């Protein structure tokens, strides 16, 4: 039997992140596009549930392989809180962004440039959307930390808790900022549809919010010292 090297393991993890982020963008932004084409038949509720369900499904499917971050902000938050190896950061980011871009270009080829391919854009001021993305990402990462790193949490509930959080936030905040919470989810449609206005919001807001949420739960958990990664 061939020995599995660290490179092999990292490649498999990155492929899992590519697939997970691809599925997230394909299903989630696909719902936005179909909703636009069908005159609103899916509704904002349906779009939010689509995002939440695909996140839950991908965590159930890939969580044991790569952790199913499918979000560059989540990966960074895990790294800065020392819950995840820093050496995996950039490979994960590349895989996640490529997965999102691939999904967006496939949707563009299959359906066409409708609803800006689900690109996230502020409905009000840039400051309003930046604060919203920060708060949404803070809450999301707080939940992720609680179910992914705390041994007192029920492991099987992680996918439902995280997916439920994504759905809830997408339903109530989608009309304000687009409820991205995920730089890759915004970067994919942005590049494919050529939507460049205010896209920095969807990188800065989720990254700062996720890191703040991660540190907040870590402090609340009350552990002495940070987890060491070998």
Buried (B, 14 or more C-beta within 10 A) or exposed (E): EEEEEEEEEBEEBBBBBBBBBBBBBBBBBBBBBBBBBEEEEBEBEBBBBBBBBBBBBBBBBBBEBBBBBBBBBBBBBBBBBBBBEEEBBEBBBBBBBBBBBBBBBBBBEEBEBBBBBBBBBBEEEEEBBBBBBBBBBBBBBBBBBBBBBEEEBEEEEBBBBBBBBBBBBBBEBBEBBBBBBBBBBBBBBBBBBEBEEBBEBBBBBBBBBBBBBBBBBBEEEEEEEEEEEE
